Amino acid sequence: MQTQEMIDLCLKHTMWSWSARGKVNPLPIARAEGIYLYTPEGERIIDFNSQLMSVNIGHSHPKVLEAMKKQLDSQLLYTFPASATEVRARVGQKLAELVPGDINTFFFTLGGAEANENAIKAARLYTGRHKILSRYRSYHGATNACMQLTGDPRRWANEPGTPGFVKVMDPRPYDYSFGESDEEKTANNLRYLEEVITYEGPHTIAAMFIETVTGTNGIMPPPAGYIQGLRKLLDKYGILLVCDEVMCGWGRTGKLFAFEHYDVVPDIVCMAKGLTSSYIPLGAMGVSDKIAAHFDDNVFWGGLTYNAHALSLATAEAVIDVLIGEGMVENAAKMGAVMRSEMDRLQAKHPSMREGRQIGLFGMIDVQKNSKGEPIAPYNGTHPAMGKLAAFFREEKLFTFIRWGSFMCNPPLCITEEQLLEAFEIVDRGLDITDEAFEG
Ligand SMILES: Cc1ncc(COP(=O)(O)O)c(C=O)c1O
């Protein structure tokens, strides 16, 4: 098929996430390997966002492809959810070993939203309470309940949703400030949160969901002491802590799970994306021993046709082996330091660069319109210079996401220093474009 025919047919017969069909300009991709995507014409594009921050080990790793083929050949692909399979046994055991603390029991789903949906159910069934707290600067998935969990503007068109979801501000909101120092931000935000909990009635709140490190809404590591303080505050009221590690988990931040940076263990952890590096759909909800024990005697009222799919689990097993066996979590931490120094270099050089945030290979650059630090684009808005920057990245064959006045830096965790510097060299030239729009 010719590339244009492929694009035209995709546009004619398929719908696209978060888009009006007439405005989509899809990227033609024929194959992908390592950190690179290839167009049908063989053009090489650096994947500087691991697609949806999800292809953590890089594309088409031969060991994973081999394991997937082996599973296909075993004639065990799909069996109904109440079946025991060897791969289900192995992956359950492996996750129990790898996920810190007392999280030893897992419910398999097809993706992140389903993991969160089931975490909502588990939290409500376990506590007997119905309200769920989450934060405005968050994305938790596109299903009905996850849209109500989500704080960002993708929620708006999906309202009104089901009742019982209460949103609060982060310690680092978009504009409002809880203080200057980390200590102030943490203390003031937690004080505010405790007051919200009081107003809502602690006995009505089942859980609070957080992205341990906020992803799409800004790649924002929490201020010092916040996660630990949050854990204590929620414990005081018997509210469960659910860490949504769909994006920040599986090595992205330089540790296997982001909550390991903060020495806490949540009651429930949700994962997807990096679990199979997105080679095939799979998500999981992991619950603590006390929650698992509750469901020894009480029914877990959730189910999925594709729960514990053997091919997905075989893929996860191989992906985890590669991620850990090839030292990619350590590489994320090491290359994160290179990303840090590149961000600092670019900030010193480009007046339009407001800030570069990163933890491991989870990074974002904010663009400002003036020296007062005003974002170049308002909340949920755009600016022509960001459009030009997007066109430039596409021309220069650097794939990444531009969102409002910021853009993402989330390459696969197998990236080398040389490859990372090549990507930042393109970013460097791209920031010349936004510098032209800088108002001084
Ligand atoms: C933090 C977070 N949670 C949940 C989801 C939803 O995952 P999925 O698209 O697999 O349903 C995403 C997807 O981007 C995410 O980033």
Ligand as a Chemical Component Dictionary entry (heavy atoms), coordinates in Angstrom:
data_LIG
# 
_chem_comp.id                   LIG 
_chem_comp.type                 NON-POLYMER 
_chem_comp.pdbx_formal_charge   0 
_chem_comp.three_letter_code    LIG 
# 
loop_
_chem_comp_atom.comp_id 
_chem_comp_atom.atom_id 
_chem_comp_atom.alt_atom_id 
_chem_comp_atom.type_symbol 
_chem_comp_atom.charge 
_chem_comp_atom.model_Cartn_x 
_chem_comp_atom.model_Cartn_y 
_chem_comp_atom.model_Cartn_z 
_chem_comp_atom.pdbx_ordinal 
LIG C1 C1 C 0 -1.212 8.131 34.832 1  
LIG C2 C2 C 0 -2.119 7.442 33.865 2  
LIG N1 N1 N 0 -3.121 6.684 34.341 3  
LIG C3 C3 C 0 -3.954 6.019 33.524 4  
LIG C4 C4 C 0 -3.828 6.104 32.153 5  
LIG C5 C5 C 0 -4.782 5.369 31.264 6  
LIG O1 O1 O 0 -4.175 4.266 30.713 7  
LIG P1 P1 P 0 -4.818 3.553 29.423 8  
LIG O2 O2 O 0 -4.775 4.550 28.314 9  
LIG O3 O3 O 0 -3.958 2.338 29.224 10 
LIG O4 O4 O 0 -6.223 3.183 29.781 11 
LIG C6 C6 C 0 -2.784 6.877 31.610 12 
LIG C7 C7 C 0 -2.613 6.986 30.157 13 
LIG O5 O5 O 0 -1.946 7.842 29.632 14 
LIG C8 C8 C 0 -1.918 7.563 32.489 15 
LIG O6 O6 O 0 -0.923 8.319 32.043 16 
# 
loop_
_chem_comp_bond.comp_id 
_chem_comp_bond.atom_id_1 
_chem_comp_bond.atom_id_2 
_chem_comp_bond.value_order 
_chem_comp_bond.pdbx_ordinal 
LIG C1 C2 SING 1  
LIG C2 N1 SING 2  
LIG C2 C8 DOUB 3  
LIG N1 C3 DOUB 4  
LIG C3 C4 SING 5  
LIG C4 C5 SING 6  
LIG C4 C6 DOUB 7  
LIG C5 O1 SING 8  
LIG O1 P1 SING 9  
LIG P1 O2 DOUB 10 
LIG P1 O3 SING 11 
LIG P1 O4 SING 12 
LIG C6 C7 SING 13 
LIG C6 C8 SING 14 
LIG C7 O5 DOUB 15 
LIG C8 O6 SING 16 
# 
